[in-house]
Amino acid sequence: MAPSLGERLQSVTVEIADAAREAARDPASITTIVVTKFHPASLVRELAALGVSDFGENRHQEAQPKALELADLGLTWHFVGQLQSKKARQVAEYAAVVHSVDRDALVDVLAGSPLEVFLQVNLTDDPARGGVVPEHLEALAERVVATGALRLRGIMAVAPLGREPRAAFAAVRGLSERLVRIVPEASSLSMGMSGDFREAILEGATHLRIGTAITGNRPDHG
Ligand SMILES: *Cc1c(COP(=O)(O)O)cnc(C)c1O
């Protein structure tokens, strides 16, 4: 029989604890965000009943109705996808954390909201992947700090396809060392997905964004 949702959640939790032990880190210092994109609100409700409190979504059109429908649960919503400036203000109404801040225009739209933000760094040469180029990281961080309202948590990154994830995450850790020199409290690292969360933990990830390993395959989305 295929494992149940609770069994998948449990086994990922054990794997996270094992990786944390291997890295001599406290598992309690690692937040698991379950990415529920393409899954119905009912699945989020089941996970909430199993004790999950942090959820990730990557598209506003899908995230907004889910967050509204589940408002009674008091969940923490993380926006992890590419974000158009014109949608940003609406995202700030339900999300507590935006992981994909990657340009000045987005900072300016979000500026008045009491949000936590991560700066997404692009580790590829392809601008379509989203994320700020590493050379502009510090300037973008300074713009976030200057808003006064936004709380800068750290860096978010996705390991590029075809590259050893551990090396990619080590590069992110290097960027983080640069960032904390100008914003000491921005030391969090949002990295690690279903296929590479162990490597991310070994390189210091504090926020894992895990979808399919917990939810199972996403329903067909065309
Ligand atoms: C979908 C998604 C994830 C989760 O991916 P899985 O491989 O299903 O764990 C993490 N981060 C972002 C930005 C995503 O869009």
PDBQT file of the ligand as one rigid body, heavy atoms in Angstrom, charges set to zero:
ROOT
HETATM    1  C1  LIG A 301       7.210  23.667  -5.813  1.00  0.00    +0.000 C 
HETATM    2  C2  LIG A 301       8.292  24.385  -5.102  1.00  0.00    +0.000 A 
HETATM    3  C3  LIG A 301       8.983  23.754  -4.047  1.00  0.00    +0.000 A 
HETATM    4  C4  LIG A 301       8.737  22.323  -3.611  1.00  0.00    +0.000 C 
HETATM    5  O1  LIG A 301       9.170  21.448  -4.611  1.00  0.00    +0.000 OA
HETATM    6  P1  LIG A 301       9.211  19.838  -4.363  1.00  0.00    +0.000 P 
HETATM    7  O2  LIG A 301      10.244  19.375  -5.314  1.00  0.00    +0.000 OA
HETATM    8  O3  LIG A 301       7.850  19.343  -4.671  1.00  0.00    +0.000 OA
HETATM    9  O4  LIG A 301       9.580  19.623  -2.960  1.00  0.00    +0.000 OA
HETATM   10  C5  LIG A 301       9.955  24.489  -3.387  1.00  0.00    +0.000 A 
HETATM   11  N1  LIG A 301      10.247  25.759  -3.741  1.00  0.00    +0.000 NA
HETATM   12  C6  LIG A 301       9.606  26.397  -4.735  1.00  0.00    +0.000 A 
HETATM   13  C7  LIG A 301       9.981  27.802  -5.066  1.00  0.00    +0.000 C 
HETATM   14  C8  LIG A 301       8.600  25.731  -5.441  1.00  0.00    +0.000 A 
HETATM   15  O5  LIG A 301       7.970  26.361  -6.449  1.00  0.00    +0.000 OA
ENDROOT
TORSDOF 0
